[in-house]
Amino acid sequence: MTDCGCEKARRDLEEYLRNEVCKTEHNDITEHLDNCPGCRDEALVARTLTEVVARACKETAPEELRDQILARLRAVQATH
Ligand SMILES: [Zn+2]
């Protein structure tokens, strides 16, 4: 039994989303995200940002855009 590995999950999130972590670690993070709504939100935001950024020719997403995405995600979740 491991306790919440939020710190580790978030540290590895970027690599996880780019499929750059090894299979064991990938499973660990997937499992953590299944059990941790906070990190799941973080992963969702990070994934959305990654897609937006990829579309924007790899420019860094501005803070404002991140806030907008977060606000939208919260709004979506609030309706469910
Ligand atoms: Zn967590």
PDB file of the backbone (N, CA, C, O) and the ligand in Angstrom, with CONECT records:
HET     ZN  A 101       1
ATOM      1  N   MET A   1       0.837  -1.209   0.000  1.00  0.00           N
ATOM      2  CA  MET A   1       0.000   0.000   0.000  1.00  0.00           C
ATOM      3  C   MET A   1       0.867   1.252   0.000  1.00  0.00           C
ATOM      4  O   MET A   1       1.698   1.438   0.889  1.00  0.00           O
ATOM      5  N   THR A   2       0.683   2.073  -0.955  1.00  0.00           N
ATOM      6  CA  THR A   2       1.374   3.354  -0.957  1.00  0.00           C
ATOM      7  C   THR A   2       0.349   4.454  -0.695  1.00  0.00           C
ATOM      8  O   THR A   2      -0.802   4.346  -1.116  1.00  0.00           O
ATOM      9  N   ASP A   3       0.759   5.491  -0.014  1.00  0.00           N
ATOM     10  CA  ASP A   3      -0.167   6.606   0.165  1.00  0.00           C
ATOM     11  C   ASP A   3      -0.128   7.502  -1.065  1.00  0.00           C
ATOM     12  O   ASP A   3       0.580   7.228  -2.035  1.00  0.00           O
ATOM     13  N   CYS A   4      -0.889   8.554  -1.003  1.00  0.00           N
ATOM     14  CA  CYS A   4      -1.032   9.421  -2.169  1.00  0.00           C
ATOM     15  C   CYS A   4       0.321   9.931  -2.661  1.00  0.00           C
ATOM     16  O   CYS A   4       1.021  10.644  -1.941  1.00  0.00           O
ATOM     17  N   GLY A   5       0.681   9.570  -3.870  1.00  0.00           N
ATOM     18  CA  GLY A   5       1.950  10.018  -4.434  1.00  0.00           C
ATOM     19  C   GLY A   5       1.781  11.210  -5.347  1.00  0.00           C
ATOM     20  O   GLY A   5       2.278  11.227  -6.473  1.00  0.00           O
ATOM     21  N   CYS A   6       1.070  12.207  -4.847  1.00  0.00           N
ATOM     22  CA  CYS A   6       0.768  13.383  -5.671  1.00  0.00           C
ATOM     23  C   CYS A   6       2.039  14.044  -6.203  1.00  0.00           C
ATOM     24  O   CYS A   6       2.129  14.417  -7.373  1.00  0.00           O
ATOM     25  N   GLU A   7       3.014  14.175  -5.309  1.00  0.00           N
ATOM     26  CA  GLU A   7       4.226  14.878  -5.686  1.00  0.00           C
ATOM     27  C   GLU A   7       4.904  14.183  -6.870  1.00  0.00           C
ATOM     28  O   GLU A   7       5.298  14.815  -7.850  1.00  0.00           O
ATOM     29  N   LYS A   8       5.023  12.864  -6.741  1.00  0.00           N
ATOM     30  CA  LYS A   8       5.647  12.064  -7.787  1.00  0.00           C
ATOM     31  C   LYS A   8       4.825  12.093  -9.068  1.00  0.00           C
ATOM     32  O   LYS A   8       5.360  12.250 -10.166  1.00  0.00           O
ATOM     33  N   ALA A   9       3.509  11.937  -8.905  1.00  0.00           N
ATOM     34  CA  ALA A   9       2.632  11.909 -10.075  1.00  0.00           C
ATOM     35  C   ALA A   9       2.740  13.210 -10.861  1.00  0.00           C
ATOM     36  O   ALA A   9       2.815  13.208 -12.089  1.00  0.00           O
ATOM     37  N   ARG A  10       2.748  14.324 -10.126  1.00  0.00           N
ATOM     38  CA  ARG A  10       2.792  15.618 -10.804  1.00  0.00           C
ATOM     39  C   ARG A  10       4.164  15.900 -11.401  1.00  0.00           C
ATOM     40  O   ARG A  10       4.283  16.549 -12.440  1.00  0.00           O
ATOM     41  N   ARG A  11       5.195  15.405 -10.729  1.00  0.00           N
ATOM     42  CA  ARG A  11       6.549  15.604 -11.244  1.00  0.00           C
ATOM     43  C   ARG A  11       6.712  14.858 -12.574  1.00  0.00           C
ATOM     44  O   ARG A  11       7.380  15.332 -13.493  1.00  0.00           O
ATOM     45  N   ASP A  12       6.089  13.688 -12.649  1.00  0.00           N
ATOM     46  CA  ASP A  12       6.254  12.847 -13.835  1.00  0.00           C
ATOM     47  C   ASP A  12       5.165  13.062 -14.876  1.00  0.00           C
ATOM     48  O   ASP A  12       5.144  12.406 -15.918  1.00  0.00           O
ATOM     49  N   LEU A  13       4.263  13.987 -14.578  1.00  0.00           N
ATOM     50  CA  LEU A  13       3.080  14.160 -15.421  1.00  0.00           C
ATOM     51  C   LEU A  13       3.421  14.478 -16.873  1.00  0.00           C
ATOM     52  O   LEU A  13       2.840  13.916 -17.801  1.00  0.00           O
ATOM     53  N   GLU A  14       4.374  15.388 -17.051  1.00  0.00           N
ATOM     54  CA  GLU A  14       4.729  15.801 -18.402  1.00  0.00           C
ATOM     55  C   GLU A  14       5.264  14.628 -19.220  1.00  0.00           C
ATOM     56  O   GLU A  14       4.870  14.413 -20.366  1.00  0.00           O
ATOM     57  N   GLU A  15       6.178  13.873 -18.593  1.00  0.00           N
ATOM     58  CA  GLU A  15       6.739  12.702 -19.264  1.00  0.00           C
ATOM     59  C   GLU A  15       5.647  11.658 -19.521  1.00  0.00           C
ATOM     60  O   GLU A  15       5.604  11.004 -20.563  1.00  0.00           O
ATOM     61  N   TYR A  16       4.774  11.537 -18.527  1.00  0.00           N
ATOM     62  CA  TYR A  16       3.666  10.582 -18.640  1.00  0.00           C
ATOM     63  C   TYR A  16       2.817  10.897 -19.868  1.00  0.00           C
ATOM     64  O   TYR A  16       2.495  10.007 -20.655  1.00  0.00           O
ATOM     65  N   LEU A  17       2.458  12.174 -20.025  1.00  0.00           N
ATOM     66  CA  LEU A  17       1.597  12.590 -21.128  1.00  0.00           C
ATOM     67  C   LEU A  17       2.302  12.438 -22.470  1.00  0.00           C
ATOM     68  O   LEU A  17       1.657  12.267 -23.504  1.00  0.00           O
ATOM     69  N   ARG A  18       3.624  12.502 -22.447  1.00  0.00           N
ATOM     70  CA  ARG A  18       4.382  12.322 -23.687  1.00  0.00           C
ATOM     71  C   ARG A  18       4.805  10.867 -23.853  1.00  0.00           C
ATOM     72  O   ARG A  18       5.565  10.530 -24.761  1.00  0.00           O
ATOM     73  N   ASN A  19       4.303  10.009 -22.965  1.00  0.00           N
ATOM     74  CA  ASN A  19       4.642   8.581 -23.010  1.00  0.00           C
ATOM     75  C   ASN A  19       6.141   8.349 -22.922  1.00  0.00           C
ATOM     76  O   ASN A  19       6.697   7.490 -23.606  1.00  0.00           O
ATOM     77  N   GLU A  20       6.782   9.133 -22.064  1.00  0.00           N
ATOM     78  CA  GLU A  20       8.234   9.015 -21.917  1.00  0.00           C
ATOM     79  C   GLU A  20       8.633   8.292 -20.636  1.00  0.00           C
ATOM     80  O   GLU A  20       9.820   8.166 -20.335  1.00  0.00           O
ATOM     81  N   VAL A  21       7.644   7.816 -19.879  1.00  0.00           N
ATOM     82  CA  VAL A  21       7.987   7.060 -18.681  1.00  0.00           C
ATOM     83  C   VAL A  21       7.913   5.566 -19.004  1.00  0.00           C
ATOM     84  O   VAL A  21       7.189   5.147 -19.907  1.00  0.00           O
ATOM     85  N   CYS A  22       8.671   4.779 -18.255  1.00  0.00           N
ATOM     86  CA  CYS A  22       8.669   3.343 -18.491  1.00  0.00           C
ATOM     87  C   CYS A  22       7.311   2.752 -18.091  1.00  0.00           C
ATOM     88  O   CYS A  22       6.523   3.392 -17.394  1.00  0.00           O
ATOM     89  N   LYS A  23       7.061   1.547 -18.534  1.00  0.00           N
ATOM     90  CA  LYS A  23       5.731   0.961 -18.390  1.00  0.00           C
ATOM     91  C   LYS A  23       5.287   0.839 -16.928  1.00  0.00           C
ATOM     92  O   LYS A  23       4.136   1.128 -16.600  1.00  0.00           O
ATOM     93  N   THR A  24       6.192   0.415 -16.063  1.00  0.00           N
ATOM     94  CA  THR A  24       5.853   0.269 -14.643  1.00  0.00           C
ATOM     95  C   THR A  24       5.406   1.597 -14.060  1.00  0.00           C
ATOM     96  O   THR A  24       4.387   1.690 -13.377  1.00  0.00           O
ATOM     97  N   GLU A  25       6.198   2.622 -14.348  1.00  0.00           N
ATOM     98  CA  GLU A  25       5.890   3.939 -13.806  1.00  0.00           C
ATOM     99  C   GLU A  25       4.594   4.474 -14.403  1.00  0.00           C
ATOM    100  O   GLU A  25       3.795   5.107 -13.714  1.00  0.00           O
ATOM    101  N   HIS A  26       4.398   4.215 -15.675  1.00  0.00           N
ATOM    102  CA  HIS A  26       3.186   4.638 -16.373  1.00  0.00           C
ATOM    103  C   HIS A  26       1.964   4.057 -15.666  1.00  0.00           C
ATOM    104  O   HIS A  26       0.982   4.763 -15.434  1.00  0.00           O
ATOM    105  N   ASN A  27       2.026   2.777 -15.325  1.00  0.00           N
ATOM    106  CA  ASN A  27       0.916   2.138 -14.631  1.00  0.00           C
ATOM    107  C   ASN A  27       0.691   2.751 -13.256  1.00  0.00           C
ATOM    108  O   ASN A  27      -0.448   2.947 -12.831  1.00  0.00           O
ATOM    109  N   ASP A  28       1.795   3.052 -12.561  1.00  0.00           N
ATOM    110  CA  ASP A  28       1.706   3.698 -11.245  1.00  0.00           C
ATOM    111  C   ASP A  28       0.952   5.021 -11.343  1.00  0.00           C
ATOM    112  O   ASP A  28       0.069   5.309 -10.535  1.00  0.00           O
ATOM    113  N   ILE A  29       1.306   5.804 -12.323  1.00  0.00           N
ATOM    114  CA  ILE A  29       0.702   7.131 -12.464  1.00  0.00           C
ATOM    115  C   ILE A  29      -0.764   6.997 -12.882  1.00  0.00           C
ATOM    116  O   ILE A  29      -1.629   7.706 -12.368  1.00  0.00           O
ATOM    117  N   THR A  30      -1.035   6.086 -13.814  1.00  0.00           N
ATOM    118  CA  THR A  30      -2.416   5.846 -14.224  1.00  0.00           C
ATOM    119  C   THR A  30      -3.270   5.479 -13.026  1.00  0.00           C
ATOM    120  O   THR A  30      -4.383   5.980 -12.865  1.00  0.00           O
ATOM    121  N   GLU A  31      -2.738   4.599 -12.185  1.00  0.00           N
ATOM    122  CA  GLU A  31      -3.456   4.163 -10.997  1.00  0.00           C
ATOM    123  C   GLU A  31      -3.678   5.328 -10.040  1.00  0.00           C
ATOM    124  O   GLU A  31      -4.756   5.485  -9.466  1.00  0.00           O
ATOM    125  N   HIS A  32      -2.642   6.134  -9.883  1.00  0.00           N
ATOM    126  CA  HIS A  32      -2.769   7.286  -8.997  1.00  0.00           C
ATOM    127  C   HIS A  32      -3.838   8.246  -9.509  1.00  0.00           C
ATOM    128  O   HIS A  32      -4.647   8.751  -8.731  1.00  0.00           O
ATOM    129  N   LEU A  33      -3.841   8.497 -10.801  1.00  0.00           N
ATOM    130  CA  LEU A  33      -4.813   9.421 -11.382  1.00  0.00           C
ATOM    131  C   LEU A  33      -6.233   8.880 -11.214  1.00  0.00           C
ATOM    132  O   LEU A  33      -7.179   9.649 -11.044  1.00  0.00           O
ATOM    133  N   ASP A  34      -6.378   7.556 -11.261  1.00  0.00           N
ATOM    134  CA  ASP A  34      -7.696   6.942 -11.063  1.00  0.00           C
ATOM    135  C   ASP A  34      -8.226   7.206  -9.662  1.00  0.00           C
ATOM    136  O   ASP A  34      -9.435   7.305  -9.452  1.00  0.00           O
ATOM    137  N   ASN A  35      -7.310   7.318  -8.708  1.00  0.00           N
ATOM    138  CA  ASN A  35      -7.708   7.422  -7.309  1.00  0.00           C
ATOM    139  C   ASN A  35      -7.611   8.833  -6.749  1.00  0.00           C
ATOM    140  O   ASN A  35      -7.980   9.063  -5.597  1.00  0.00           O
ATOM    141  N   CYS A  36      -7.129   9.767  -7.526  1.00  0.00           N
ATOM    142  CA  CYS A  36      -6.849  11.092  -7.001  1.00  0.00           C
ATOM    143  C   CYS A  36      -7.428  12.171  -7.921  1.00  0.00           C
ATOM    144  O   CYS A  36      -6.817  12.529  -8.928  1.00  0.00           O
ATOM    145  N   PRO A  37      -8.608  12.683  -7.568  1.00  0.00           N
ATOM    146  CA  PRO A  37      -9.257  13.684  -8.429  1.00  0.00           C
ATOM    147  C   PRO A  37      -8.398  14.920  -8.657  1.00  0.00           C
ATOM    148  O   PRO A  37      -8.438  15.510  -9.737  1.00  0.00           O
ATOM    149  N   GLY A  38      -7.628  15.314  -7.662  1.00  0.00           N
ATOM    150  CA  GLY A  38      -6.789  16.496  -7.804  1.00  0.00           C
ATOM    151  C   GLY A  38      -5.772  16.340  -8.913  1.00  0.00           C
ATOM    152  O   GLY A  38      -5.607  17.224  -9.753  1.00  0.00           O
ATOM    153  N   CYS A  39      -5.088  15.203  -8.907  1.00  0.00           N
ATOM    154  CA  CYS A  39      -4.083  14.947  -9.934  1.00  0.00           C
ATOM    155  C   CYS A  39      -4.735  14.667 -11.281  1.00  0.00           C
ATOM    156  O   CYS A  39      -4.166  14.969 -12.330  1.00  0.00           O
ATOM    157  N   ARG A  40      -5.941  14.084 -11.246  1.00  0.00           N
ATOM    158  CA  ARG A  40      -6.639  13.822 -12.499  1.00  0.00           C
ATOM    159  C   ARG A  40      -6.965  15.152 -13.192  1.00  0.00           C
ATOM    160  O   ARG A  40      -6.791  15.283 -14.403  1.00  0.00           O
ATOM    161  N   ASP A  41      -7.432  16.123 -12.426  1.00  0.00           N
ATOM    162  CA  ASP A  41      -7.681  17.458 -12.972  1.00  0.00           C
ATOM    163  C   ASP A  41      -6.400  18.047 -13.541  1.00  0.00           C
ATOM    164  O   ASP A  41      -6.371  18.603 -14.639  1.00  0.00           O
ATOM    165  N   GLU A  42      -5.346  17.902 -12.753  1.00  0.00           N
ATOM    166  CA  GLU A  42      -4.048  18.441 -13.164  1.00  0.00           C
ATOM    167  C   GLU A  42      -3.606  17.794 -14.484  1.00  0.00           C
ATOM    168  O   GLU A  42      -3.092  18.468 -15.376  1.00  0.00           O
ATOM    169  N   ALA A  43      -3.812  16.490 -14.590  1.00  0.00           N
ATOM    170  CA  ALA A  43      -3.436  15.767 -15.803  1.00  0.00           C
ATOM    171  C   ALA A  43      -4.277  16.219 -16.984  1.00  0.00           C
ATOM    172  O   ALA A  43      -3.782  16.357 -18.103  1.00  0.00           O
ATOM    173  N   LEU A  44      -5.558  16.448 -16.716  1.00  0.00           N
ATOM    174  CA  LEU A  44      -6.459  16.889 -17.773  1.00  0.00           C
ATOM    175  C   LEU A  44      -6.062  18.260 -18.287  1.00  0.00           C
ATOM    176  O   LEU A  44      -6.041  18.503 -19.494  1.00  0.00           O
ATOM    177  N   VAL A  45      -5.747  19.149 -17.363  1.00  0.00           N
ATOM    178  CA  VAL A  45      -5.302  20.494 -17.730  1.00  0.00           C
ATOM    179  C   VAL A  45      -3.988  20.406 -18.495  1.00  0.00           C
ATOM    180  O   VAL A  45      -3.813  21.050 -19.529  1.00  0.00           O
ATOM    181  N   ALA A  46      -3.075  19.606 -17.975  1.00  0.00           N
ATOM    182  CA  ALA A  46      -1.762  19.477 -18.618  1.00  0.00           C
ATOM    183  C   ALA A  46      -1.908  18.913 -20.022  1.00  0.00           C
ATOM    184  O   ALA A  46      -1.226  19.352 -20.948  1.00  0.00           O
ATOM    185  N   ARG A  47      -2.802  17.936 -20.178  1.00  0.00           N
ATOM    186  CA  ARG A  47      -3.002  17.329 -21.497  1.00  0.00           C
ATOM    187  C   ARG A  47      -3.597  18.347 -22.459  1.00  0.00           C
ATOM    188  O   ARG A  47      -3.162  18.471 -23.604  1.00  0.00           O
ATOM    189  N   THR A  48      -4.612  19.081 -21.968  1.00  0.00           N
ATOM    190  CA  THR A  48      -5.243  20.113 -22.795  1.00  0.00           C
ATOM    191  C   THR A  48      -4.225  21.165 -23.195  1.00  0.00           C
ATOM    192  O   THR A  48      -4.160  21.586 -24.350  1.00  0.00           O
ATOM    193  N   LEU A  49      -3.429  21.583 -22.213  1.00  0.00           N
ATOM    194  CA  LEU A  49      -2.394  22.580 -22.486  1.00  0.00           C
ATOM    195  C   LEU A  49      -1.396  22.056 -23.510  1.00  0.00           C
ATOM    196  O   LEU A  49      -0.992  22.775 -24.423  1.00  0.00           O
ATOM    197  N   THR A  50      -1.006  20.796 -23.347  1.00  0.00           N
ATOM    198  CA  THR A  50      -0.043  20.198 -24.261  1.00  0.00           C
ATOM    199  C   THR A  50      -0.567  20.246 -25.696  1.00  0.00           C
ATOM    200  O   THR A  50       0.173  20.539 -26.634  1.00  0.00           O
ATOM    201  N   GLU A  51      -1.859  19.950 -25.843  1.00  0.00           N
ATOM    202  CA  GLU A  51      -2.466  19.968 -27.177  1.00  0.00           C
ATOM    203  C   GLU A  51      -2.535  21.376 -27.731  1.00  0.00           C
ATOM    204  O   GLU A  51      -2.225  21.614 -28.898  1.00  0.00           O
ATOM    205  N   VAL A  52      -2.946  22.316 -26.877  1.00  0.00           N
ATOM    206  CA  VAL A  52      -3.037  23.722 -27.290  1.00  0.00           C
ATOM    207  C   VAL A  52      -1.665  24.235 -27.697  1.00  0.00           C
ATOM    208  O   VAL A  52      -1.498  24.899 -28.720  1.00  0.00           O
ATOM    209  N   VAL A  53      -0.692  23.903 -26.859  1.00  0.00           N
ATOM    210  CA  VAL A  53       0.670  24.375 -27.110  1.00  0.00           C
ATOM    211  C   VAL A  53       1.215  23.765 -28.394  1.00  0.00           C
ATOM    212  O   VAL A  53       1.870  24.450 -29.181  1.00  0.00           O
ATOM    213  N   ALA A  54       0.946  22.475 -28.609  1.00  0.00           N
ATOM    214  CA  ALA A  54       1.413  21.812 -29.817  1.00  0.00           C
ATOM    215  C   ALA A  54       0.824  22.492 -31.050  1.00  0.00           C
ATOM    216  O   ALA A  54       1.488  22.643 -32.075  1.00  0.00           O
ATOM    217  N   ARG A  55      -0.434  22.896 -30.924  1.00  0.00           N
ATOM    218  CA  ARG A  55      -1.099  23.563 -32.042  1.00  0.00           C
ATOM    219  C   ARG A  55      -0.528  24.969 -32.252  1.00  0.00           C
ATOM    220  O   ARG A  55      -0.483  25.478 -33.372  1.00  0.00           O
ATOM    221  N   ALA A  56      -0.100  25.574 -31.161  1.00  0.00           N
ATOM    222  CA  ALA A  56       0.416  26.943 -31.243  1.00  0.00           C
ATOM    223  C   ALA A  56       1.919  26.938 -31.523  1.00  0.00           C
ATOM    224  O   ALA A  56       2.653  27.801 -31.042  1.00  0.00           O
ATOM    225  N   CYS A  57       2.363  25.959 -32.303  1.00  0.00           N
ATOM    226  CA  CYS A  57       3.759  25.891 -32.729  1.00  0.00           C
ATOM    227  C   CYS A  57       4.728  25.884 -31.545  1.00  0.00           C
ATOM    228  O   CYS A  57       5.779  26.524 -31.584  1.00  0.00           O
ATOM    229  N   LYS A  58       4.362  25.158 -30.504  1.00  0.00           N
ATOM    230  CA  LYS A  58       5.230  24.936 -29.356  1.00  0.00           C
ATOM    231  C   LYS A  58       5.584  26.210 -28.595  1.00  0.00           C
ATOM    232  O   LYS A  58       6.589  26.258 -27.887  1.00  0.00           O
ATOM    233  N   GLU A  59       4.776  27.213 -28.740  1.00  0.00           N
ATOM    234  CA  GLU A  59       4.939  28.383 -27.886  1.00  0.00           C
ATOM    235  C   GLU A  59       4.493  28.023 -26.476  1.00  0.00           C
ATOM    236  O   GLU A  59       3.644  27.149 -26.300  1.00  0.00           O
ATOM    237  N   THR A  60       5.047  28.677 -25.484  1.00  0.00           N
ATOM    238  CA  THR A  60       4.623  28.445 -24.115  1.00  0.00           C
ATOM    239  C   THR A  60       3.231  29.042 -23.919  1.00  0.00           C
ATOM    240  O   THR A  60       2.971  30.193 -24.269  1.00  0.00           O
ATOM    241  N   ALA A  61       2.347  28.227 -23.351  1.00  0.00           N
ATOM    242  CA  ALA A  61       0.996  28.723 -23.100  1.00  0.00           C
ATOM    243  C   ALA A  61       1.041  29.802 -22.033  1.00  0.00           C
ATOM    244  O   ALA A  61       1.623  29.602 -20.967  1.00  0.00           O
ATOM    245  N   PRO A  62       0.440  30.925 -22.309  1.00  0.00           N
ATOM    246  CA  PRO A  62       0.451  31.992 -21.312  1.00  0.00           C
ATOM    247  C   PRO A  62      -0.405  31.636 -20.097  1.00  0.00           C
ATOM    248  O   PRO A  62      -1.362  30.866 -20.184  1.00  0.00           O
ATOM    249  N   GLU A  63      -0.032  32.213 -18.983  1.00  0.00           N
ATOM    250  CA  GLU A  63      -0.735  31.983 -17.716  1.00  0.00           C
ATOM    251  C   GLU A  63      -2.246  32.189 -17.892  1.00  0.00           C
ATOM    252  O   GLU A  63      -3.063  31.435 -17.363  1.00  0.00           O
ATOM    253  N   GLU A  64      -2.578  33.213 -18.639  1.00  0.00           N
ATOM    254  CA  GLU A  64      -3.980  33.574 -18.854  1.00  0.00           C
ATOM    255  C   GLU A  64      -4.744  32.419 -19.499  1.00  0.00           C
ATOM    256  O   GLU A  64      -5.873  32.109 -19.119  1.00  0.00           O
ATOM    257  N   LEU A  65      -4.102  31.793 -20.478  1.00  0.00           N
ATOM    258  CA  LEU A  65      -4.738  30.688 -21.186  1.00  0.00           C
ATOM    259  C   LEU A  65      -4.942  29.509 -20.246  1.00  0.00           C
ATOM    260  O   LEU A  65      -5.975  28.840 -20.285  1.00  0.00           O
ATOM    261  N   ARG A  66      -3.955  29.264 -19.410  1.00  0.00           N
ATOM    262  CA  ARG A  66      -4.058  28.182 -18.446  1.00  0.00           C
ATOM    263  C   ARG A  66      -5.257  28.416 -17.519  1.00  0.00           C
ATOM    264  O   ARG A  66      -6.023  27.497 -17.233  1.00  0.00           O
ATOM    265  N   ASP A  67      -5.401  29.652 -17.061  1.00  0.00           N
ATOM    266  CA  ASP A  67      -6.517  29.999 -16.191  1.00  0.00           C
ATOM    267  C   ASP A  67      -7.852  29.801 -16.894  1.00  0.00           C
ATOM    268  O   ASP A  67      -8.818  29.322 -16.301  1.00  0.00           O
ATOM    269  N   GLN A  68      -7.888  30.175 -18.151  1.00  0.00           N
ATOM    270  CA  GLN A  68      -9.127  30.013 -18.922  1.00  0.00           C
ATOM    271  C   GLN A  68      -9.500  28.550 -19.035  1.00  0.00           C
ATOM    272  O   GLN A  68     -10.663  28.182 -18.869  1.00  0.00           O
ATOM    273  N   ILE A  69      -8.513  27.718 -19.316  1.00  0.00           N
ATOM    274  CA  ILE A  69      -8.767  26.285 -19.458  1.00  0.00           C
ATOM    275  C   ILE A  69      -9.224  25.701 -18.133  1.00  0.00           C
ATOM    276  O   ILE A  69     -10.166  24.910 -18.084  1.00  0.00           O
ATOM    277  N   LEU A  70      -8.544  26.099 -17.048  1.00  0.00           N
ATOM    278  CA  LEU A  70      -8.924  25.641 -15.707  1.00  0.00           C
ATOM    279  C   LEU A  70     -10.356  26.026 -15.390  1.00  0.00           C
ATOM    280  O   LEU A  70     -11.130  25.205 -14.897  1.00  0.00           O
ATOM    281  N   ALA A  71     -10.707  27.261 -15.670  1.00  0.00           N
ATOM    282  CA  ALA A  71     -12.048  27.758 -15.381  1.00  0.00           C
ATOM    283  C   ALA A  71     -13.078  26.965 -16.176  1.00  0.00           C
ATOM    284  O   ALA A  71     -14.142  26.624 -15.660  1.00  0.00           O
ATOM    285  N   ARG A  72     -12.758  26.676 -17.426  1.00  0.00           N
ATOM    286  CA  ARG A  72     -13.683  25.924 -18.270  1.00  0.00           C
ATOM    287  C   ARG A  72     -13.871  24.497 -17.749  1.00  0.00           C
ATOM    288  O   ARG A  72     -14.984  23.971 -17.715  1.00  0.00           O
ATOM    289  N   LEU A  73     -12.761  23.889 -17.348  1.00  0.00           N
ATOM    290  CA  LEU A  73     -12.828  22.532 -16.808  1.00  0.00           C
ATOM    291  C   LEU A  73     -13.682  22.487 -15.543  1.00  0.00           C
ATOM    292  O   LEU A  73     -14.483  21.572 -15.353  1.00  0.00           O
ATOM    293  N   ARG A  74     -13.498  23.493 -14.675  1.00  0.00           N
ATOM    294  CA  ARG A  74     -14.273  23.550 -13.443  1.00  0.00           C
ATOM    295  C   ARG A  74     -15.742  23.724 -13.754  1.00  0.00           C
ATOM    296  O   ARG A  74     -16.593  23.103 -13.116  1.00  0.00           O
ATOM    297  N   ALA A  75     -16.049  24.558 -14.725  1.00  0.00           N
ATOM    298  CA  ALA A  75     -17.437  24.804 -15.118  1.00  0.00           C
ATOM    299  C   ALA A  75     -18.065  23.510 -15.622  1.00  0.00           C
ATOM    300  O   ALA A  75     -19.199  23.181 -15.274  1.00  0.00           O
ATOM    301  N   VAL A  76     -17.312  22.778 -16.450  1.00  0.00           N
ATOM    302  CA  VAL A  76     -17.808  21.512 -16.986  1.00  0.00           C
ATOM    303  C   VAL A  76     -18.082  20.528 -15.865  1.00  0.00           C
ATOM    304  O   VAL A  76     -19.121  19.867 -15.839  1.00  0.00           O
ATOM    305  N   GLN A  77     -17.125  20.440 -14.928  1.00  0.00           N
ATOM    306  CA  GLN A  77     -17.268  19.493 -13.822  1.00  0.00           C
ATOM    307  C   GLN A  77     -18.418  19.880 -12.920  1.00  0.00           C
ATOM    308  O   GLN A  77     -19.089  19.006 -12.370  1.00  0.00           O
ATOM    309  N   ALA A  78     -18.665  21.181 -12.751  1.00  0.00           N
ATOM    310  CA  ALA A  78     -19.725  21.659 -11.858  1.00  0.00           C
ATOM    311  C   ALA A  78     -21.098  21.271 -12.378  1.00  0.00           C
ATOM    312  O   ALA A  78     -22.047  21.146 -11.603  1.00  0.00           O
ATOM    313  N   THR A  79     -21.208  21.082 -13.683  1.00  0.00           N
ATOM    314  CA  THR A  79     -22.510  20.747 -14.263  1.00  0.00           C
ATOM    315  C   THR A  79     -22.812  19.260 -14.172  1.00  0.00           C
ATOM    316  O   THR A  79     -23.935  18.840 -14.449  1.00  0.00           O
ATOM    317  N   HIS A  80     -21.830  18.465 -13.791  1.00  0.00           N
ATOM    318  CA  HIS A  80     -22.064  17.024 -13.720  1.00  0.00           C
ATOM    319  C   HIS A  80     -22.346  16.540 -12.315  1.00  0.00           C
ATOM    320  O   HIS A  80     -22.563  15.347 -12.104  1.00  0.00           O
TER     321      HIS A  80
HETATM  322 ZN    ZN A 101      -2.631  12.909  -6.319  1.00  0.00          ZN2+
END
